[in-house]
Amino acid sequence: MIGAVKRAWANFRGFDLTGSTVPPMDGPLRPNAKLDAAPLLLDLADVDNLVLRGQQIVCSVGHEIHTLATAAGKNGQALSITGTRNAGKPVTSMAAAGDLLAVAVEGEGIHIERPGRASAELIRPEGLNLECITAMAFADPSTLFVAVGSASNPAHRWKHDLMTKTEAGSVWRVDLAAGSAVSIASGVAFPSGIIVSKDRVFVSEAWRHRVLSMGLDGSRQQIALGSLPAYPGRIAPTAEGGFWLAMFAPRNPLVEFVLKEDEYRSRMIETIDPEYWIAPSLATGRSFLEPIQGGARKKLNMLKPWSPTWSAGLVVRCDETMSMLRNYQSRADGDVHGVTSMCEADGRLLIGAKGSGKIVAIDELARHAAK
């Protein structure tokens, strides 16, 4: 009886009893098209793990690692590939500290490349799922913090991890000298970004739409940034203090609803190709077989960019406490979608959009720093 009354009252007032609502893009997340207006530096399909190693810009594409350098372009400086090497298997994450580089290779382990050494040191810490190292960050030259997205899925099956509601990620502190690792957090819902700041570790918890803060030993866990309208990903430091936070896909009310419909979701997973699931995506509009949500598509031959969409581009500038300050977006009708990594180099922010296969630059850092 009470349930019927609650449902009737909710229908009358317009309440959402399914929990499928998504927070609005407002305040520091107010929509804009700054990523689409940013200068294009390089077209590079599936670009990921953009990091600055010393004075070199490095990124990965599948099992290849590219070294990039500035070159003359149509609109000023561009990027070109100056070197390529093969890691043998897909590179799932990279982190740099000065000239020190850590490369996580799917199923193989973490390669530590030190300056002046011809070969890399391979570390295979016991207990980690080496197929799903999603993010890494150096605390110092001998300590590496590692985010493992899932204990049961490889990194490229991130959609499976979300749609099966696995929530089996973990955070580890790795002693590079000893090659050992200690788990400092478990049961994390796909940690996809990590950074160390003084005595705190910030971790993006993608499937719970928040960023966690914890001590270097995993103690004093708290929510630093919550109720996000998109899935948070990798975190990069800024020269002026604070962080850059990538959000690799927007949340969608239909996806939130499907996550609550267990039978439907199970049948979808069993019978439909993951590319066409009702699930977030790094890029959309490539096939007519993709799920259609009318509000996010075309009406009278016009795309409605303010409507909910399956993919978008979003980078957020946060302060030292992970409070949001401003953002750079590519909306539904844009073409810089699926941002998974970024780094600062030469006084500008380089942004790698894996979904769209582009590297763009934000050149207004000095203007914001002067305010």
C-alpha positions in Angstrom: 0.0 0.0 0.0 2.8 2.4 1.0 4.6 1.6 -2.2 1.6 2.4 -4.4 1.1 5.7 -2.6 4.8 6.6 -3.2 4.6 5.7 -6.9 1.4 7.7 -7.3 3.0 10.7 -5.6 6.1 10.4 -7.6 4.1 10.3 -10.8 2.2 13.4 -9.8 5.3 15.4 -8.8 7.6 14.0 -11.5 10.1 12.2 -9.2 12.4 9.6 -10.6 12.1 6.4 -8.6 14.4 4.4 -10.8 17.5 6.4 -9.9 18.2 6.9 -13.6 18.6 10.7 -13.5 22.0 12.2 -14.4 23.4 15.4 -12.9 23.3 18.4 -15.3 26.3 19.9 -17.0 26.2 23.2 -15.1 28.5 25.5 -13.1 32.2 24.6 -13.9 30.8 22.0 -16.3 28.7 24.4 -18.3 28.7 23.3 -22.0 31.1 24.8 -24.5 32.8 23.9 -27.7 36.4 24.7 -26.7 37.9 21.4 -27.7 36.5 21.7 -31.2 37.9 25.2 -31.5 41.4 24.1 -30.3 44.1 23.7 -32.9 44.6 20.2 -34.2 48.2 19.0 -33.8 48.0 15.5 -35.1 45.5 13.0 -36.5 46.4 9.6 -34.9 43.8 6.9 -34.7 43.4 5.3 -31.2 45.9 7.7 -29.6 46.2 7.0 -25.8 48.5 7.5 -22.8 49.8 10.9 -23.7 52.7 11.7 -21.3 55.7 14.0 -21.1 59.0 12.2 -20.5 61.6 14.8 -19.8 61.4 17.0 -22.9 59.9 14.2 -25.1 56.2 13.8 -25.7 55.3 10.1 -25.8 52.0 8.3 -26.5 50.7 4.8 -27.4 48.6 3.4 -30.2 47.7 -0.2 -29.5 51.0 -2.1 -29.1 53.1 0.7 -30.5 54.8 3.6 -28.6 55.3 6.8 -30.5 57.7 9.7 -29.7 56.3 13.0 -30.9 58.0 16.3 -31.7 56.8 19.7 -32.7 56.7 20.6 -36.4 55.5 23.4 -38.6 51.8 23.1 -39.4 49.1 24.9 -41.2 48.0 26.8 -38.1 51.4 27.2 -36.4 53.0 24.3 -34.5 51.8 20.8 -35.1 53.1 17.4 -33.9 54.8 14.7 -35.9 56.0 11.1 -35.1 59.7 11.0 -34.9 60.1 7.5 -33.5 58.1 4.3 -33.1 58.7 1.1 -31.3 56.7 -2.1 -30.7 55.8 -3.2 -27.2 54.6 -6.6 -28.5 51.2 -6.4 -26.8 48.7 -3.6 -26.2 49.9 -0.8 -24.0 47.3 -0.1 -21.3 48.9 2.7 -19.4 52.0 4.9 -19.1 53.4 7.2 -16.5 56.5 9.5 -16.4 58.6 11.2 -13.8 61.3 13.2 -15.4 63.2 10.9 -17.7 61.8 7.8 -15.9 59.0 6.0 -17.9 56.7 3.2 -16.8 54.9 1.3 -19.5 52.1 -1.3 -18.6 51.8 -3.9 -21.3 48.6 -6.1 -21.2 49.2 -9.4 -19.6 53.0 -8.9 -19.5 53.8 -6.5 -16.7 55.2 -3.0 -16.1 58.4 -2.0 -18.0 60.5 0.6 -16.2 62.7 2.5 -18.6 65.5 4.5 -17.0 67.7 7.1 -18.7 71.1 5.7 -19.7 70.0 2.1 -19.7 69.7 0.2 -23.0 67.0 -2.2 -21.8 63.9 -1.8 -19.7 63.3 -3.6 -16.4 60.2 -5.8 -16.3 58.2 -5.9 -13.1 55.4 -8.4 -12.5 54.0 -7.7 -9.1 52.2 -10.6 -7.6 48.5 -10.2 -7.0 47.8 -7.6 -9.8 45.7 -8.3 -12.8 48.4 -7.5 -15.4 45.8 -7.4 -18.1 43.9 -4.4 -16.6 46.4 -1.8 -15.4 44.5 1.3 -16.3 46.6 4.1 -14.8 49.9 4.7 -13.0 51.6 7.6 -11.2 55.0 8.0 -9.6 55.3 9.1 -6.0 59.1 9.1 -6.3 61.6 7.3 -8.5 61.3 4.1 -6.5 57.5 4.1 -5.7 54.8 3.7 -8.3 51.0 3.8 -7.6 49.0 1.6 -9.9 45.3 1.5 -10.6 43.9 -1.9 -11.7 40.5 -1.5 -13.3 39.2 -5.0 -12.7 40.3 -8.3 -11.3 38.3 -10.2 -13.9 38.3 -8.2 -17.1 41.2 -7.0 -19.3 41.4 -3.2 -20.0 39.9 -3.4 -23.5 36.7 -5.0 -22.0 35.8 -2.0 -20.0 32.2 -2.0 -21.3 31.8 -5.6 -20.0 33.0 -4.5 -16.6 30.4 -1.7 -16.5 27.5 -3.7 -17.8 28.2 -6.7 -15.6 28.6 -4.4 -12.6 31.8 -6.1 -11.6 33.2 -3.4 -9.3 36.4 -5.4 -8.6 39.1 -2.8 -9.2 42.0 -2.0 -6.8 44.8 0.4 -6.1 48.4 -0.7 -5.4 51.7 0.7 -4.2 54.6 -0.8 -6.0 58.2 -0.8 -4.6 60.2 -0.7 -7.8 63.5 -1.7 -6.1 62.0 -4.9 -4.6 59.5 -5.5 -7.3 56.7 -6.0 -4.7 53.3 -4.5 -4.5 50.8 -3.8 -1.6 47.1 -3.3 -2.2 45.9 -0.1 -0.5 42.3 -0.2 -1.8 40.0 -2.9 -3.2 36.4 -3.1 -4.3 36.9 0.0 -6.4 34.5 0.4 -9.3 37.0 0.5 -12.2 39.7 3.0 -11.1 40.7 4.6 -14.4 43.0 7.5 -13.2 45.4 8.1 -10.4 47.8 10.8 -9.2 49.9 11.4 -6.1 49.9 14.8 -4.4 52.0 15.2 -1.3 50.5 12.8 1.2 47.3 12.1 -0.8 46.4 9.8 -3.6 43.5 10.8 -5.9 41.8 8.0 -7.8 39.1 8.2 -10.5 36.3 5.7 -9.7 34.6 5.6 -13.1 31.5 3.4 -12.5 30.6 5.3 -9.3 31.1 8.7 -11.1 33.5 10.2 -8.6 37.1 10.8 -7.6 38.4 9.4 -4.3 41.0 10.8 -2.0 43.1 8.5 0.3 46.3 8.4 2.2 49.5 6.8 0.7 48.6 3.7 2.6 44.9 3.7 1.6 43.7 5.1 4.8 41.3 8.1 5.3 39.3 7.4 2.2 36.8 10.1 1.2 35.0 11.5 -1.8 37.0 14.4 -3.3 34.6 14.9 -6.2 31.3 13.2 -6.6 28.0 13.0 -8.5 29.6 13.6 -11.8 27.6 13.6 -15.1 30.4 11.7 -16.9 32.8 8.8 -16.3 36.1 10.2 -14.8 39.3 8.9 -16.3 43.0 9.8 -16.1 44.4 12.7 -14.0 47.4 14.8 -15.0 49.2 17.5 -12.9 49.3 21.2 -13.9 52.3 23.4 -13.7 50.4 26.1 -11.7 49.2 23.6 -9.1 46.1 21.4 -9.3 45.0 18.8 -11.8 43.5 18.0 -15.2 40.8 15.4 -15.1 39.6 13.6 -18.3 36.1 12.3 -18.5 36.1 9.7 -21.3 32.3 9.4 -21.8 29.1 11.1 -20.7 26.5 9.4 -18.6 23.2 8.7 -20.2 19.8 8.3 -18.5 19.0 5.3 -20.7 22.3 3.6 -19.7 21.5 4.3 -16.1 18.1 2.6 -16.6 19.5 -0.4 -18.4 22.0 -1.0 -15.5 19.0 -1.6 -13.3 17.3 -4.0 -15.6 19.3 -7.2 -15.0 17.4 -9.6 -17.3 17.5 -7.2 -20.3 21.1 -6.4 -19.7 22.0 -10.1 -19.5 20.3 -10.8 -22.8 22.0 -7.8 -24.4 25.4 -9.0 -23.3 24.8 -12.5 -24.6 23.2 -11.7 -28.0 24.6 -8.3 -29.2 28.0 -7.1 -30.3 29.5 -4.8 -27.6 29.9 -2.0 -30.2 26.1 -1.8 -30.3 25.2 -2.1 -26.7 23.3 0.5 -24.8 26.4 1.6 -23.1 28.8 4.6 -23.1 31.2 4.9 -26.0 34.4 6.8 -26.8 33.0 7.7 -30.3 29.6 7.3 -32.0 28.0 7.9 -35.4 30.1 5.3 -37.2 27.4 2.8 -37.9 23.6 2.8 -38.4 23.5 -0.3 -36.1 24.3 1.8 -33.0 21.5 2.3 -30.5 19.5 5.3 -31.3 18.1 7.7 -28.7 16.0 10.2 -30.6 16.8 13.2 -28.5 20.5 12.8 -29.1 20.2 12.5 -32.8 18.7 14.5 -35.6 15.3 16.2 -35.9 14.4 18.1 -39.1 17.9 17.1 -40.3 19.5 19.0 -37.4 21.6 17.4 -34.7 20.6 18.6 -31.2 24.0 18.9 -29.4 22.4 19.9 -26.1 20.6 16.5 -25.9 22.0 13.4 -24.1 24.6 11.7 -26.2 26.7 8.4 -26.1 30.0 10.1 -26.6 31.6 13.5 -26.0 34.9 15.2 -25.2 35.5 16.6 -21.7 38.5 17.8 -19.8 38.2 19.6 -16.4 40.6 21.8 -14.6 40.6 21.1 -10.9 42.4 22.8 -8.0 44.6 21.1 -5.4 41.6 19.7 -3.5 40.0 18.4 -6.8 37.3 21.0 -6.9 36.3 21.8 -10.4 37.2 25.3 -11.8 36.5 25.2 -15.6 36.1 22.8 -18.4 36.8 22.2 -22.1 34.2 20.3 -24.1 33.4 18.8 -27.4 29.6 18.2 -27.5 27.4 15.8 -29.3 28.0 17.5 -32.7 31.7 17.8 -32.1 34.6 15.7 -33.3 37.0 15.6 -30.3 35.4 12.7 -28.4 36.7 10.1 -26.0 39.4 12.0 -24.2 41.5 9.5 -22.3 44.8 11.3 -21.6 46.5 14.7 -21.5 49.8 16.4 -20.5 51.2 19.8 -20.4 54.2 20.6 -22.7 55.7 23.9 -23.8 53.2 26.0 -21.9 50.1 24.4 -23.3 47.8 21.4 -22.6 48.0 18.5 -25.1 44.8 16.5 -25.2 44.6 13.0 -26.7 41.1 12.1 -27.9 41.2 8.3 -28.4 37.6 8.1 -29.7 38.2 10.6 -32.5 41.9 9.8 -33.0 43.1 13.4 -32.5 45.6 15.4 -30.4 44.6 19.0 -29.9 46.1 21.8 -27.8 44.7 24.3 -25.3 46.8 27.4 -25.5 45.1 29.6 -22.9 46.9 28.3 -19.8 49.1 31.4 -19.3 46.0 33.7 -19.5 44.2 31.7 -16.8 47.3 31.5 -14.6 47.6 35.3 -14.7 44.1 35.8 -13.3 
